[in-house]
């Protein structure tokens, strides 16, 4: 194999290919990046049996072939090469990389032992890249980080007619967002659900956020259910999480008569200040009245804090106990000047029902997007 390629184009392609590779793997072969050349250019691929990444770039091919090389090492080298064309050549089981005055000799890995990259041939549709990226960032924050229950470490994608829904939960909160979906080949068929690992989906959102449209395809082969995201000559595939996602949508109230509207930025800063005295995992006490919102934190005998900010309350006074980190996650995801807290009730008077957080474009005007964040308050400390 022998080829030359633009340094910046090559560096970006290697960075994309290795981004989803596991930091550690029991199979060293899976830490490699597969480089293949043909008459049309250069293809770089990575695969760890769960997630794959593949991208195609333009290169000057002198001699076709395929090589497998350590992905992390190649990415480190590519990011630090001088500003000159990159030359690749193979010699026995070694790879020679030359760029300007710099040269490297790398050991190649056995290509024949590398697994085949998944092929996607199932149903597909299109989503606007910017909306999809924003929706993933808003929803994935609520996915669980505890691998003990894999089914809630993912984001559930729900395709129905011309909409794509994204749902995530970690049992303490639920995040939901709807975006446009161009059914493409699906053509308004049966609804489709896919439970995608949150980490993978977040990387897809970041990578394809400025790509115009993203093609999303679903396929099932040999008892393996996959989803693929493609844009700009890049494709990411992911094995879906098996299991039944909890029916969390039914937790959202249809209407609420008791709610408060608050300036989002002021609330975030106040929560951060007051929570400075809290011990880890402790909650803040929120008291909503017609006069505003009072936040109180009791950290220890040496430190307490409180702060009052403006809040426009409709309905009854209410007292809640909320974890600051979970609340700030929801407030950051809302992305609007004002936020609306809608309060629900439960049969236990000492435990208020879930609190719904939605966007407000002004004190009296709801936000435009469909983002909803449901947060379960803690038991009140009397």
C-alpha positions, 0 to 999 in steps of 0.5 A: 500500500502507498498513498499521500493525503492532506494532513488536516483531512487525515488528522480529522478522519483519524480523530473521528475513527478513534473517538468511540473506541474503548479506552481499554479492551481485552482484545488488542486487535479492537484498538486498531484503525483499519485503513483501506484504499481503492480507486475512489480514495481512502476509508478509515474504520474502527469497530469493537463489536458494539460501535463502529465508525467509518469515514471516507476521504480523498487521497492520492493512491499509488498502490491499493491495499489495507492496513490495521494500525493502533488507533490511539497512537495514529491519532496522536501522531496525526494531530502533531504532524508538521504542515505538509502532505502525509505519505504512507507506505508499507514494508513487510509488517511495518508502516512508514509514515512521512510528513515533511521532516518527520517520519515514523515506523509503526507496527501493523496489526493482522488485518485478517483477524479484524472483524467485518464492519457492520453493513446497514441496509434497513429502513431509514429516515432523515433528521435535521442535524442541528435539532438532533444534536440539541435534542440529544444534549437535552435528553441524554443528561437524564440517562443513568450512568449506572451499568447495573441496569443497562436498559436505563443507560440508553436513550430511547428513540421513538419514530412515529409518522413525521416525528422522532421522540427522544426519552431518557431516565435514571429513575429520579428524572425523565427528559423528553424531546420531539423533533421533525422526522422525514420518513424517507423509505419508511413512508409512515409505516409502523412505529419504530423504537431503538434504545441507543447507548447514551454515550454513543448518541452524545458523540453522534450529536457532537460529531454531526451537529453541523451536517445539514441532515443526518440519515438514521437507519435501523437494521436487524441481522443475525439477532443483532439490532443496529442503528446507523447515523450517516452524514458528510461521508461519515457513518456511526453504527451502534448495537442497540440495548436489549430490554424493555424501556420503562413506560415513563411518558405516562408520568407527565401530567397533561395539565397543571394549575399550580406553577411558577415562572422564574428567570433561568439564569438567575435561578441557576446562579442562586442554586449554585451559590446556596448549594456551596454549603451542602454536603454531597448528595444533600438537597436544597429546600425550595419554598414558593410563595406569592412573594417569590422563591426562597432557597435554603441549605443547611450544610452543617452547624458551621455553614448555612445559606439562603437566598430569595429571588423573584418567582411568579407563582400561580396557585398554591404555595408549595415547598420542595426538596430538590437535588441541586445537580439534577435541577441544574441539569434540567435548567441548562437543558431548557435553553430559554430566558425563563423556566416554568416549574409545574407542580403535581401532587401525590397521595403522600402529603410529605412527598410532593409529586414530580415537578415538570420543567419546561421552557418559557420565552417570557413570564407569560409565554411558553417556550417554542420547543417540546422539551420536558424535564420531570424531576422527582423531589426528595422527601421533605425534611421536617 
